[in-house]
Amino acid sequence: MSSTNAIPTEMDMMKSDFLPLHGTDYIELYVGNAKQAAHFYKTAFGFQSLAYAGPETGMKDRVSYVLVQNKMRLVLTTPLRSNHPIAEHHKKHGDGVKVLALMVEDAYDAYAQTMQRGAKSYLEPTTLKDESGEVRLSGICTYGEVAHVFVERKNYQGVFMPGYREWKSDYNPTPVGLEYVDHCVGNVGWDQMNPWVSFYENVMGFRNILSFDDKDISTEYSALMSKVMSSGNGYVKFPINEPAEGKKKSQVEEYLDFYEGEGVQHIAVATKDIITTVKAMMARGVEFLQVPSSYYDDLLDRVGPIEEDLAPLRELGILVDRDDEGYLLQLFTKPVEDRPTMFYEIIQRKGAKSFGKGNFKALFEAIEREQENRGNL
Ligand code: FE2
C-alpha cells in the first residue's frame, strides 16, 4: 500500500478516475450557413460526408451536417428561423464551438458524478433510440456558452445517432490525413483561468499538467497565461488561456472582444505526416500563420536532430519544438471565420507530449502582425 503523501502514479489516477473519457466524440459548431460550412470543411480540410439532420428527418427547426475524417467528427448546425436560441448564439458570437462532446462508458453516471461535484446542467440524461440501437446523452456547462455533452454509443450501430440519416454526396474530396482531436483550447476572461482550472479538477477529475505564465508567453507587447488540463487517463486535454497585461492588447483579449465572451480558441488536430497534410490544405486554400524565414536559420541548433528535411518545413512554415520526451511539429491556421476568433492547429507528435512552448514567441509575433493589420493591437 502506498503512503498517504506519495505522489499518485498514473495507475492510481486511472483507478480513482470517476469520469473515464475515451476521447472526443464530436465537436459541434453553430454557424451561419451549415450547408456552405460543410462544403468548406470537405473542400479545404478533407472531411467526408457522414450524416444529416433537418426538416427531412423530422428536425424542423434547424439543420446539422456531420462530417468525419478518421476519428474526428464535426457537427455543423444552423437554425432555420430567427427566433431560435441558436440564432441568438450566432448573432452574439458568430461561428464558433458550442459542444465539445466526450465519449463515455456511461452517460448517466458521467452526469451524476459531475453534477454531485457542482456542475451546471446543460442536458439531463436522455436515451435516443432508433432501429440501429440507442445512444445515451447528458451534458454540463463549461466556460462561456460552451457545453460538454457525454456520449455513450456502445449500443449503437447507426451512422451517427438517432435523428440523423446517412449523408451520401457525389462530391467527395480526398482526406488530408487529419486523424483525431489532440487538444481544444479555451479562452476565458481576466482572472478566470484559475476558477476554470478548479472546475476541471473538482468537477471533472482533470489535473493540471503544465502551466505557462506571462513570462513564458510574452512578446514585447502582448501576453497571456495558460494552464493545460488533462483527463485522468490523458485522452482529453483542455488548455485554458486568460489574457495578461502587456504594452498592447493580448490576442486573448482580441478574441474575447470579437467573440463577445469566452469560448474555444483553437482545436488542435493530429496528423501522422504534417508535411503532406499541410501541403494538401494549402493547395485547397487554407491560410496558415507564417513565421519569418529566419526562424529556420538556427532551428536545428535549438531543437536538435529531427527526421524531416528542413527544406519542406521552411517552405510550408511548419514549426518544431522539443521537450524531454521527443519533439513535435505544428502549424496554426488563420481564423476560419470573419471575426478574429477560432482557428485550427495541425500537430504531429514524435514523442513530445507538450504544446510547443519554444514556438510561442515566434508565433505570437506572427499573431501580432495579423492583429496590427486588423487595427486591434
Ligand atoms: Fe494548441
Boltz pocket constraint, residues with backbone or C-beta under 6 A from the ligand:
constraints:
  - pocket:
      binder: B
      contacts: [[A, 183], [A, 185], [A, 266], [A, 268], [A, 345], [A, 355]]
      max_distance: 6.0
